[in-house]
Amino acid sequence: MNQPIPQGLYRPAVRYHDVIYTSGMTPRVQGVLQYSGKITAAYPLEHYQEAVKQATTNSLTAALALVQEDEKITLILQLNVYINAAEDFLEHSKIADFASALLAEKLGEASIGSRAAIGVATLPSNAPVEIALVAGVSKI
């Protein structure tokens, strides 16, 4: 998988001992935003699923780039899901469930840890969602 392309002066992820912190990732492919706009109650939740999956994939890809051959991510210590939410949108945790489900699919259900679903007024480039995670790494 291609590493996410930073949109500013930062690294996609950093590692400190056995903990990896990712920068906030939006739903971009090769640096190009694939989805934009606010998340609103006017559409079914599934309308936003692919945007959340792409942002989560970018975050996981950034983290996995810092894992050695004899290691694996064993626990998502913290998952932050920032939602570019319209005032009428109240289903933040259900949007965050799309991110949790993808991580459980890729890493196993035992890897799921704490999470925050946070509604915000805006996100960079008017992205609908931004994902940041903290991952624990262990030897295989």
TINU-119141 format. One record per atom (N, C-alpha, C): residue number from 1; residue in one letter; atom name; x, y, z. Coordinates in steps of 0.05 Angstrom, whole numbers, plus 32768, in hexadecimal, padded with zeros to 4 digits. Atoms other than C-alpha are relative to their C-alpha. Layout:
N
+-----+------+------+------+------+------+
| pos | code | site |    x |    y |    z |
+-----+------+------+------+------+------+
| NUM |    A |   CA |    X |    Y |    Z |
...
+-----+------+------+------+------+------+
This chain:
140
+-----+------+------+------+------+------+
| pos | code | site |    x |    y |    z |
+-----+------+------+------+------+------+
|   1 |    M |    N | 8011 | 7FE8 | 8000 |
|   1 |    M |   CA | 8000 | 8000 | 8000 |
|   1 |    M |    C | 8011 | 8019 | 8000 |
|   2 |    N |    N | 7FF1 | 7FE7 | 8000 |
|   2 |    N |   CA | 8017 | 8046 | 7FF2 |
|   2 |    N |    C | 7FFC | 8010 | 8019 |
|   3 |    Q |    N | 8001 | 7FEF | 7FE8 |
|   3 |    Q |   CA | 8028 | 8072 | 802D |
|   3 |    Q |    C | 7FEF | 8019 | 7FFA |
|   4 |    P |    N | 800E | 7FE6 | 8003 |
|   4 |    P |   CA | 7FFA | 80AE | 8037 |
|   4 |    P |    C | 8014 | 8016 | 7FFB |
|   5 |    I |    N | 7FEF | 7FE9 | 8006 |
|   5 |    I |   CA | 8017 | 80EE | 801B |
|   5 |    I |    C | 7FF9 | 8017 | 8013 |
|   6 |    P |    N | 8006 | 7FEA | 7FED |
|   6 |    P |   CA | 801D | 8124 | 8051 |
|   6 |    P |    C | 7FF7 | 8019 | 7FF1 |
|   7 |    Q |    N | 800A | 7FE8 | 800C |
|   7 |    Q |   CA | 7FF7 | 8163 | 8042 |
|   7 |    Q |    C | 800C | 8019 | 800E |
|   8 |    G |    N | 7FF2 | 7FEA | 7FF2 |
|   8 |    G |   CA | 8026 | 818E | 806D |
|   8 |    G |    C | 801A | 7FF5 | 800B |
|   9 |    L |    N | 7FE6 | 8007 | 7FF4 |
|   9 |    L |   CA | 8065 | 818B | 8097 |
|   9 |    L |    C | 7FFC | 7FEE | 8018 |
|  10 |    Y |    N | 8003 | 8014 | 7FEB |
|  10 |    Y |   CA | 805B | 814B | 80BE |
|  10 |    Y |    C | 8005 | 7FE4 | 7FF4 |
|  11 |    R |    N | 7FFD | 801B | 8009 |
|  11 |    R |   CA | 8066 | 8100 | 80BA |
|  11 |    R |    C | 7FE6 | 7FF1 | 8002 |
|  12 |    P |    N | 8019 | 8010 | 7FFD |
|  12 |    P |   CA | 802D | 80CF | 80AD |
|  12 |    P |    C | 7FFD | 7FF2 | 801A |
|  13 |    A |    N | 8000 | 800E | 7FE6 |
|  13 |    A |   CA | 8041 | 80A9 | 80EC |
|  13 |    A |    C | 801B | 8002 | 800C |
|  14 |    V |    N | 7FE7 | 8002 | 7FF2 |
|  14 |    V |   CA | 8076 | 80A7 | 8121 |
|  14 |    V |    C | 7FFE | 7FE9 | 8015 |
|  15 |    R |    N | 7FFF | 8017 | 7FED |
|  15 |    R |   CA | 808C | 806F | 814F |
|  15 |    R |    C | 8011 | 8008 | 8018 |
|  16 |    Y |    N | 7FF0 | 7FFD | 7FE7 |
|  16 |    Y |   CA | 80A4 | 8073 | 8197 |
|  16 |    Y |    C | 7FFE | 7FE6 | 800E |
|  17 |    H |    N | 7FFE | 801A | 7FF5 |
|  17 |    H |   CA | 80BA | 8030 | 81B1 |
|  17 |    H |    C | 7FEB | 7FEE | 7FF2 |
|  18 |    D |    N | 8013 | 8013 | 800C |
|  18 |    D |   CA | 807E | 8001 | 81A6 |
|  18 |    D |    C | 7FE5 | 800E | 7FFC |
|  19 |    V |    N | 8019 | 7FF1 | 8005 |
|  19 |    V |   CA | 804A | 8038 | 8199 |
|  19 |    V |    C | 8003 | 8010 | 7FE7 |
|  20 |    I |    N | 8000 | 7FF1 | 8018 |
|  20 |    I |   CA | 8039 | 8056 | 8156 |
|  20 |    I |    C | 7FE9 | 8014 | 8001 |
|  21 |    Y |    N | 8014 | 7FEA | 8001 |
|  21 |    Y |   CA | 8014 | 8099 | 814F |
|  21 |    Y |    C | 7FFD | 8008 | 7FE3 |
|  22 |    T |    N | 8003 | 7FF7 | 801B |
|  22 |    T |   CA | 7FF6 | 80AB | 810D |
|  22 |    T |    C | 7FF6 | 801D | 8000 |
|  23 |    S |    N | 800B | 7FE5 | 8004 |
|  23 |    S |   CA | 7FE7 | 80F1 | 80F4 |
|  23 |    S |    C | 7FE3 | 7FFC | 7FF7 |
|  24 |    G |    N | 801B | 8002 | 8009 |
|  24 |    G |   CA | 7F9F | 8100 | 80E3 |
|  24 |    G |    C | 7FFF | 7FFB | 7FE2 |
|  25 |    M |    N | 8002 | 8007 | 801C |
|  25 |    M |   CA | 7F8D | 80E0 | 80A0 |
|  25 |    M |    C | 7FE4 | 8004 | 7FF6 |
|  26 |    T |    N | 801A | 7FFB | 800E |
|  26 |    T |   CA | 7F56 | 80F6 | 8071 |
|  26 |    T |    C | 7FFD | 7FEB | 7FE9 |
|  27 |    P |    N | 8003 | 8015 | 8016 |
|  27 |    P |   CA | 7F39 | 80CB | 8038 |
|  27 |    P |    C | 800D | 8009 | 7FE6 |
|  28 |    R |    N | 7FF1 | 7FF9 | 8018 |
|  28 |    R |   CA | 7F6F | 80D8 | 8005 |
|  28 |    R |    C | 800D | 7FE7 | 7FF4 |
|  29 |    V |    N | 7FF1 | 8014 | 800F |
|  29 |    V |   CA | 7F8E | 80AC | 7FD0 |
|  29 |    V |    C | 8016 | 800E | 7FF1 |
|  30 |    Q |    N | 7FE9 | 7FF3 | 800C |
|  30 |    Q |   CA | 7FD4 | 80C0 | 7FB9 |
|  30 |    Q |    C | 7FFE | 801F | 8003 |
|  31 |    G |    N | 8001 | 7FE3 | 7FFA |
|  31 |    G |   CA | 7FC9 | 8104 | 7FDA |
|  31 |    G |    C | 7FE7 | 800F | 7FF7 |
|  32 |    V |    N | 8018 | 7FF3 | 800A |
|  32 |    V |   CA | 7F86 | 8112 | 7FB8 |
|  32 |    V |    C | 7FE8 | 7FF9 | 8010 |
|  33 |    L |    N | 8018 | 8004 | 7FF0 |
|  33 |    L |   CA | 7F48 | 811A | 7FE3 |
|  33 |    L |    C | 7FEB | 7FF3 | 7FEF |
|  34 |    Q |    N | 8014 | 8010 | 800F |
|  34 |    Q |   CA | 7F14 | 80E7 | 7FCC |
|  34 |    Q |    C | 7FE3 | 8008 | 8007 |
|  35 |    Y |    N | 801A | 7FF9 | 7FF6 |
|  35 |    Y |   CA | 7ED9 | 8100 | 7FF5 |
|  35 |    Y |    C | 8002 | 801B | 800E |
|  36 |    S |    N | 8000 | 7FE6 | 7FF2 |
|  36 |    S |   CA | 7EC6 | 8145 | 800F |
|  36 |    S |    C | 7FE4 | 8007 | 8009 |
|  37 |    G |    N | 8019 | 7FF6 | 7FF6 |
|  37 |    G |   CA | 7E90 | 8169 | 8034 |
|  37 |    G |    C | 7FF9 | 7FF7 | 801C |
|  38 |    K |    N | 8009 | 8006 | 7FE5 |
|  38 |    K |   CA | 7E6C | 8166 | 8076 |
|  38 |    K |    C | 7FF0 | 7FE6 | 8000 |
|  39 |    I |    N | 8010 | 8018 | 7FFB |
|  39 |    I |   CA | 7E4D | 8127 | 8092 |
|  39 |    I |    C | 7FE5 | 800B | 800B |
|  40 |    T |    N | 801B | 7FF6 | 7FF8 |
|  40 |    T |   CA | 7E02 | 8135 | 8098 |
|  40 |    T |    C | 7FED | 7FE9 | 8005 |
|  41 |    A |    N | 8016 | 8014 | 7FFB |
|  41 |    A |   CA | 7DC3 | 8111 | 80AF |
|  41 |    A |    C | 7FF0 | 7FFB | 7FE6 |
|  42 |    A |    N | 800F | 8003 | 8018 |
|  42 |    A |   CA | 7DA8 | 8119 | 8068 |
|  42 |    A |    C | 8006 | 7FE6 | 7FF0 |
|  43 |    Y |    N | 7FF8 | 8019 | 800E |
|  43 |    Y |   CA | 7DCC | 80DA | 804F |
|  43 |    Y |    C | 8001 | 7FE9 | 8014 |
|  44 |    P |    N | 7FFC | 8018 | 7FEF |
|  44 |    P |   CA | 7DCD | 8093 | 806B |
|  44 |    P |    C | 801E | 7FFF | 8008 |
|  45 |    L |    N | 7FE5 | 8002 | 7FF6 |
|  45 |    L |   CA | 7E0B | 8084 | 8094 |
|  45 |    L |    C | 8013 | 7FF2 | 7FEC |
|  46 |    E |    N | 7FF0 | 800F | 8014 |
|  46 |    E |   CA | 7E24 | 8054 | 805E |
|  46 |    E |    C | 800B | 8012 | 7FEA |
|  47 |    H |    N | 7FF7 | 7FED | 8014 |
|  47 |    H |   CA | 7E2C | 808F | 8030 |
|  47 |    H |    C | 801D | 8009 | 8006 |
|  48 |    Y |    N | 7FE5 | 7FF7 | 7FF7 |
|  48 |    Y |   CA | 7E6B | 80A1 | 8059 |
|  48 |    Y |    C | 8014 | 7FEA | 8005 |
|  49 |    Q |    N | 7FF0 | 8017 | 7FF8 |
|  49 |    Q |   CA | 7E86 | 805B | 8063 |
|  49 |    Q |    C | 801B | 7FFF | 7FF1 |
|  50 |    E |    N | 7FE7 | 8001 | 8010 |
|  50 |    E |   CA | 7EBA | 805D | 802A |
|  50 |    E |    C | 8013 | 8016 | 8007 |
|  51 |    A |    N | 7FEF | 7FEA | 7FF7 |
|  51 |    A |   CA | 7ED5 | 80A0 | 8040 |
|  51 |    A |    C | 800E | 7FF9 | 801A |
|  52 |    V |    N | 7FF5 | 8008 | 7FE6 |
|  52 |    V |   CA | 7EDF | 8086 | 8087 |
|  52 |    V |    C | 8014 | 7FE9 | 7FFC |
|  53 |    K |    N | 7FEE | 8017 | 8006 |
|  53 |    K |   CA | 7EFF | 8045 | 806C |
|  53 |    K |    C | 801A | 800A | 7FF4 |
|  54 |    Q |    N | 7FE7 | 7FF6 | 800D |
|  54 |    Q |   CA | 7F30 | 806C | 8040 |
|  54 |    Q |    C | 8012 | 800E | 8014 |
|  55 |    A |    N | 7FF1 | 7FF1 | 7FEC |
|  55 |    A |   CA | 7F45 | 809A | 8079 |
|  55 |    A |    C | 800D | 7FEC | 8014 |
|  56 |    T |    N | 7FF6 | 8014 | 7FED |
|  56 |    T |   CA | 7F4D | 805E | 80A8 |
|  56 |    T |    C | 8016 | 7FEF | 7FF3 |
|  57 |    T |    N | 7FEB | 800F | 800E |
|  57 |    T |   CA | 7F74 | 8037 | 8074 |
|  57 |    T |    C | 801A | 8011 | 7FFE |
|  58 |    N |    N | 7FE8 | 7FEE | 8001 |
|  58 |    N |   CA | 7FA3 | 8073 | 806C |
|  58 |    N |    C | 800E | 8000 | 801B |
|  59 |    S |    N | 7FF4 | 8000 | 7FE6 |
|  59 |    S |   CA | 7FAE | 8075 | 80B7 |
|  59 |    S |    C | 800E | 7FE6 | 8007 |
|  60 |    L |    N | 7FF4 | 801B | 7FFB |
|  60 |    L |   CA | 7FBA | 802A | 80BD |
|  60 |    L |    C | 8019 | 7FFC | 7FEF |
|  61 |    T |    N | 7FE9 | 8002 | 8012 |
|  61 |    T |   CA | 7FE9 | 802C | 8081 |
|  61 |    T |    C | 8018 | 800F | 800B |
|  62 |    A |    N | 7FEA | 7FF0 | 7FF4 |
|  62 |    A |   CA | 8012 | 8063 | 80A2 |
|  62 |    A |    C | 800C | 7FF1 | 8018 |
|  63 |    A |    N | 7FF7 | 800F | 7FE8 |
|  63 |    A |   CA | 8016 | 803A | 80E2 |
|  63 |    A |    C | 8010 | 7FE7 | 7FF8 |
|  64 |    L |    N | 7FF3 | 8019 | 8008 |
|  64 |    L |   CA | 8028 | 7FF9 | 80C0 |
|  64 |    L |    C | 801B | 8004 | 7FF3 |
|  65 |    A |    N | 7FE6 | 7FFA | 800C |
|  65 |    A |   CA | 8062 | 801A | 809C |
|  65 |    A |    C | 8016 | 8000 | 8015 |
|  66 |    L |    N | 7FED | 7FFE | 7FEA |
|  66 |    L |   CA | 8084 | 801F | 80E0 |
|  66 |    L |    C | 8002 | 7FE6 | 8010 |
|  67 |    V |    N | 7FFF | 801A | 7FF3 |
|  67 |    V |   CA | 807A | 7FD6 | 80F3 |
|  67 |    V |    C | 8015 | 7FEE | 7FF3 |
|  68 |    Q |    N | 7FEA | 8011 | 800B |
|  68 |    Q |   CA | 80B6 | 7FA7 | 80EB |
|  68 |    Q |    C | 7FF4 | 7FE5 | 7FF8 |
|  69 |    E |    N | 8009 | 801A | 800A |
|  69 |    E |   CA | 80B1 | 7F62 | 80CA |
|  69 |    E |    C | 7FF8 | 7FED | 8016 |
|  70 |    D |    N | 8006 | 8013 | 7FEA |
|  70 |    D |   CA | 80B0 | 7F3D | 810D |
|  70 |    D |    C | 7FED | 800C | 8014 |
|  71 |    E |    N | 8013 | 7FF2 | 7FEE |
|  71 |    E |   CA | 807A | 7F6B | 812B |
|  71 |    E |    C | 7FE4 | 8001 | 7FF3 |
|  72 |    K |    N | 801B | 7FFA | 800A |
|  72 |    K |   CA | 8030 | 7F79 | 8125 |
|  72 |    K |    C | 7FF3 | 8014 | 8013 |
|  73 |    I |    N | 8010 | 7FEF | 7FEF |
|  73 |    I |   CA | 7FFF | 7FAC | 813E |
|  73 |    I |    C | 7FED | 7FEE | 800F |
|  74 |    T |    N | 8011 | 8012 | 7FEF |
|  74 |    T |   CA | 7FDC | 7F8A | 8178 |
|  74 |    T |    C | 7FE9 | 800E | 800D |
|  75 |    L |    N | 8015 | 7FF1 | 7FF3 |
|  75 |    L |   CA | 7FB1 | 7FC2 | 8194 |
|  75 |    L |    C | 7FFE | 801C | 7FF5 |
|  76 |    I |    N | 8004 | 7FE4 | 8006 |
|  76 |    I |   CA | 7F93 | 8003 | 817D |
|  76 |    I |    C | 7FFA | 800D | 801B |
|  77 |    L |    N | 8002 | 7FF4 | 7FE6 |
|  77 |    L |   CA | 7F9F | 802B | 81BC |
|  77 |    L |    C | 7FEC | 8017 | 8001 |
|  78 |    Q |    N | 8013 | 7FEA | 8002 |
|  78 |    Q |   CA | 7F77 | 8067 | 81A4 |
|  78 |    Q |    C | 7FFA | 8004 | 7FE3 |
|  79 |    L |    N | 8009 | 7FFA | 801B |
|  79 |    L |   CA | 7F4E | 8074 | 8166 |
|  79 |    L |    C | 7FF0 | 801A | 8003 |
|  80 |    N |    N | 800E | 7FE7 | 8001 |
|  80 |    N |   CA | 7F38 | 80BC | 815A |
|  80 |    N |    C | 7FF4 | 8004 | 7FE4 |
|  81 |    V |    N | 800F | 7FFC | 8019 |
|  81 |    V |   CA | 7F02 | 80C7 | 8125 |
|  81 |    V |    C | 7FF5 | 801C | 8001 |
|  82 |    Y |    N | 800A | 7FE4 | 8001 |
|  82 |    Y |   CA | 7EF8 | 8111 | 8115 |
|  82 |    Y |    C | 7FEC | 8002 | 7FE9 |
|  83 |    I |    N | 8016 | 8000 | 8013 |
|  83 |    I |   CA | 7EB7 | 811D | 80F0 |
|  83 |    I |    C | 7FF9 | 801D | 7FFA |
|  84 |    N |    N | 8008 | 7FE6 | 800A |
|  84 |    N |   CA | 7EA9 | 815B | 80C6 |
|  84 |    N |    C | 7FE2 | 8000 | 8000 |
|  85 |    A |    N | 801D | 8005 | 7FFC |
|  85 |    A |   CA | 7E62 | 815B | 80E1 |
|  85 |    A |    C | 7FF0 | 8019 | 7FFD |
|  86 |    A |    N | 8014 | 7FEB | 8001 |
|  86 |    A |   CA | 7E28 | 8186 | 80CE |
|  86 |    A |    C | 7FF1 | 8001 | 801B |
|  87 |    E |    N | 800D | 7FFD | 7FE6 |
|  87 |    E |   CA | 7E00 | 81A1 | 8108 |
|  87 |    E |    C | 7FEA | 7FEB | 8005 |
|  88 |    D |    N | 8015 | 8013 | 7FFD |
|  88 |    D |   CA | 7DC8 | 816F | 80FB |
|  88 |    D |    C | 8009 | 7FE3 | 8003 |
|  89 |    F |    N | 7FF6 | 801B | 7FFF |
|  89 |    F |   CA | 7DF6 | 8132 | 80FE |
|  89 |    F |    C | 8007 | 7FF9 | 801D |
|  90 |    L |    N | 7FFC | 8009 | 7FE4 |
|  90 |    L |   CA | 7DF6 | 810B | 8140 |
|  90 |    L |    C | 8009 | 7FE4 | 8003 |
|  91 |    E |    N | 7FF9 | 801D | 7FFF |
|  91 |    E |   CA | 7E0D | 80C5 | 812D |
|  91 |    E |    C | 801F | 7FFC | 7FFE |
|  92 |    H |    N | 7FE3 | 8001 | 8001 |
|  92 |    H |   CA | 7E58 | 80D0 | 8138 |
|  92 |    H |    C | 800B | 7FE4 | 8005 |
|  93 |    S |    N | 7FF5 | 801A | 7FFA |
|  93 |    S |   CA | 7E64 | 808D | 8158 |
|  93 |    S |    C | 7FFB | 7FEB | 7FEA |
|  94 |    K |    N | 8005 | 8013 | 8016 |
|  94 |    K |   CA | 7E44 | 8068 | 811E |
|  94 |    K |    C | 8013 | 8004 | 7FE9 |
|  95 |    I |    N | 7FEB | 7FFB | 8015 |
|  95 |    I |   CA | 7E73 | 808A | 80ED |
|  95 |    I |    C | 801A | 7FF4 | 8009 |
|  96 |    A |    N | 7FE7 | 800B | 7FF5 |
|  96 |    A |   CA | 7EAD | 8076 | 811B |
|  96 |    A |    C | 8000 | 7FE2 | 7FFF |
|  97 |    D |    N | 8001 | 801D | 8002 |
|  97 |    D |   CA | 7E94 | 802E | 8119 |
|  97 |    D |    C | 800B | 7FF6 | 7FE6 |
|  98 |    F |    N | 7FF4 | 8008 | 801A |
|  98 |    F |   CA | 7EA8 | 802B | 80CF |
|  98 |    F |    C | 801E | 7FFD | 8003 |
|  99 |    A |    N | 7FE3 | 8002 | 7FFC |
|  99 |    A |   CA | 7EF0 | 8039 | 80E4 |
|  99 |    A |    C | 8007 | 7FE8 | 8012 |
| 100 |    S |    N | 7FFB | 8017 | 7FEE |
| 100 |    S |   CA | 7EEE | 8007 | 811E |
| 100 |    S |    C | 7FFD | 7FE6 | 7FF1 |
| 101 |    A |    N | 8005 | 8019 | 800E |
| 101 |    A |   CA | 7ED1 | 7FD2 | 80F1 |
| 101 |    A |    C | 8017 | 7FF9 | 7FEC |
| 102 |    L |    N | 7FEA | 8005 | 8012 |
| 102 |    L |   CA | 7F08 | 7FDA | 80BD |
| 102 |    L |    C | 8019 | 7FF7 | 800F |
| 103 |    L |    N | 7FE9 | 8008 | 7FF0 |
| 103 |    L |   CA | 7F3E | 7FD6 | 80F2 |
| 103 |    L |    C | 7FFD | 7FE4 | 800B |
| 104 |    A |    N | 8005 | 801B | 7FF6 |
| 104 |    A |   CA | 7F1E | 7F98 | 8111 |
| 104 |    A |    C | 8003 | 7FEB | 7FE9 |
| 105 |    E |    N | 7FFC | 8012 | 8017 |
| 105 |    E |   CA | 7F1C | 7F78 | 80CB |
| 105 |    E |    C | 801D | 7FFC | 7FFA |
| 106 |    K |    N | 7FE4 | 8002 | 8008 |
| 106 |    K |   CA | 7F65 | 7F87 | 80BD |
| 106 |    K |    C | 8012 | 7FF5 | 8017 |
| 107 |    L |    N | 7FEF | 8007 | 7FEA |
| 107 |    L |   CA | 7F82 | 7F7C | 8103 |
| 107 |    L |    C | 7FF5 | 7FEC | 8014 |
| 108 |    G |    N | 800D | 8012 | 7FED |
| 108 |    G |   CA | 7F50 | 7F50 | 8127 |
| 108 |    G |    C | 7FF1 | 8010 | 8015 |
| 109 |    E |    N | 8011 | 7FF2 | 7FEC |
| 109 |    E |   CA | 7F1A | 7F63 | 8159 |
| 109 |    E |    C | 800E | 8006 | 801A |
| 110 |    A |    N | 7FF1 | 7FFC | 7FE7 |
| 110 |    A |   CA | 7F4A | 7F5C | 8194 |
| 110 |    A |    C | 8011 | 801A | 7FFF |
| 111 |    S |    N | 7FEF | 7FE8 | 8003 |
| 111 |    S |   CA | 7F71 | 7F98 | 8178 |
| 111 |    S |    C | 7FF1 | 801A | 8006 |
| 112 |    I |    N | 800F | 7FE8 | 7FFC |
| 112 |    I |   CA | 7F38 | 7FC9 | 8184 |
| 112 |    I |    C | 8003 | 800A | 801D |
| 113 |    G |    N | 7FFC | 7FF4 | 7FE6 |
| 113 |    G |   CA | 7F45 | 7FF9 | 81BE |
| 113 |    G |    C | 7FED | 8017 | 8003 |
| 114 |    S |    N | 8011 | 7FE9 | 7FFA |
| 114 |    S |   CA | 7F2B | 803D | 81D3 |
| 114 |    S |    C | 7FFC | 8011 | 7FE6 |
| 115 |    R |    N | 8007 | 7FF0 | 8018 |
| 115 |    R |   CA | 7F0B | 806F | 81A3 |
| 115 |    R |    C | 7FF1 | 8019 | 8008 |
| 116 |    A |    N | 8010 | 7FE8 | 7FFD |
| 116 |    A |   CA | 7EF0 | 80B5 | 819D |
| 116 |    A |    C | 7FF5 | 8007 | 7FE5 |
| 117 |    A |    N | 800D | 7FF7 | 8018 |
| 117 |    A |   CA | 7EBE | 80CD | 8169 |
| 117 |    A |    C | 7FFA | 801E | 8005 |
| 118 |    I |    N | 8000 | 7FE3 | 7FF9 |
| 118 |    I |   CA | 7EC5 | 8119 | 8166 |
| 118 |    I |    C | 7FF5 | 8010 | 7FE8 |
| 119 |    G |    N | 800B | 7FEF | 8015 |
| 119 |    G |   CA | 7E99 | 8148 | 813E |
| 119 |    G |    C | 800F | 801B | 8000 |
| 120 |    V |    N | 7FF1 | 7FE7 | 8003 |
| 120 |    V |   CA | 7EBE | 8185 | 8124 |
| 120 |    V |    C | 7FF2 | 8012 | 7FEB |
| 121 |    A |    N | 800C | 7FED | 8012 |
| 121 |    A |   CA | 7EA9 | 81C4 | 80FD |
| 121 |    A |    C | 800C | 7FFD | 7FE3 |
| 122 |    T |    N | 7FF3 | 8003 | 801A |
| 122 |    T |   CA | 7EDC | 81B9 | 80C4 |
| 122 |    T |    C | 8017 | 7FED | 8003 |
| 123 |    L |    N | 7FE8 | 8011 | 8002 |
| 123 |    L |   CA | 7F14 | 818B | 80AE |
| 123 |    L |    C | 8010 | 800A | 7FE8 |
| 124 |    P |    N | 7FEF | 7FF7 | 8016 |
| 124 |    P |   CA | 7F4F | 8197 | 807F |
| 124 |    P |    C | 7FF4 | 7FF9 | 7FE5 |
| 125 |    S |    N | 800A | 8003 | 801C |
| 125 |    S |   CA | 7F39 | 819F | 8036 |
| 125 |    S |    C | 7FE2 | 7FF8 | 7FFF |
| 126 |    N |    N | 801D | 8007 | 7FFE |
| 126 |    N |   CA | 7EF0 | 8195 | 804D |
| 126 |    N |    C | 7FFC | 7FE2 | 7FFF |
| 127 |    A |    N | 8003 | 801D | 7FFF |
| 127 |    A |   CA | 7EFC | 814B | 8057 |
| 127 |    A |    C | 7FEA | 7FF9 | 8013 |
| 128 |    P |    N | 8016 | 8007 | 7FEF |
| 128 |    P |   CA | 7EC1 | 8127 | 8076 |
| 128 |    P |    C | 8009 | 7FF3 | 801A |
| 129 |    V |    N | 7FF7 | 800F | 7FE8 |
| 129 |    V |   CA | 7EEB | 80FF | 80A8 |
| 129 |    V |    C | 801F | 8001 | 8000 |
| 130 |    E |    N | 7FE4 | 8002 | 7FFC |
| 130 |    E |   CA | 7F31 | 80FC | 80C4 |
| 130 |    E |    C | 8005 | 7FEC | 8016 |
| 131 |    I |    N | 7FFB | 8017 | 7FED |
| 131 |    I |   CA | 7F4E | 80BF | 80E8 |
| 131 |    I |    C | 801D | 8003 | 800A |
| 132 |    A |    N | 7FE6 | 8002 | 7FF4 |
| 132 |    A |   CA | 7F89 | 80BD | 8118 |
| 132 |    A |    C | 7FFF | 7FE9 | 8014 |
| 133 |    L |    N | 8000 | 8016 | 7FED |
| 133 |    L |   CA | 7F9E | 8081 | 8140 |
| 133 |    L |    C | 801B | 7FFE | 800E |
| 134 |    V |    N | 7FE8 | 8007 | 7FF1 |
| 134 |    V |   CA | 7FD0 | 806A | 8174 |
| 134 |    V |    C | 7FFF | 7FE1 | 8002 |
| 135 |    A |    N | 7FFF | 801D | 8002 |
| 135 |    A |   CA | 7FE6 | 8021 | 816C |
| 135 |    A |    C | 8016 | 7FF5 | 8011 |
| 136 |    G |    N | 7FEC | 800F | 7FF2 |
| 136 |    G |   CA | 800B | 7FF1 | 8199 |
| 136 |    G |    C | 800B | 7FEA | 7FEF |
| 137 |    V |    N | 7FF2 | 8013 | 8011 |
| 137 |    V |   CA | 803E | 7FC4 | 8178 |
| 137 |    V |    C | 800D | 7FEB | 8012 |
| 138 |    S |    N | 7FF4 | 8016 | 7FF2 |
| 138 |    S |   CA | 8056 | 7F7F | 8190 |
| 138 |    S |    C | 800F | 7FEE | 7FED |
| 139 |    K |    N | 7FF2 | 8014 | 8010 |
| 139 |    K |   CA | 8086 | 7F4A | 8178 |
| 139 |    K |    C | 7FED | 7FE9 | 7FF9 |
| 140 |    I |    N | 8011 | 8017 | 8008 |
| 140 |    I |   CA | 8066 | 7F10 | 8152 |
| 140 |    I |    C | 8008 | 7FE8 | 800F |
+-----+------+------+------+------+------+
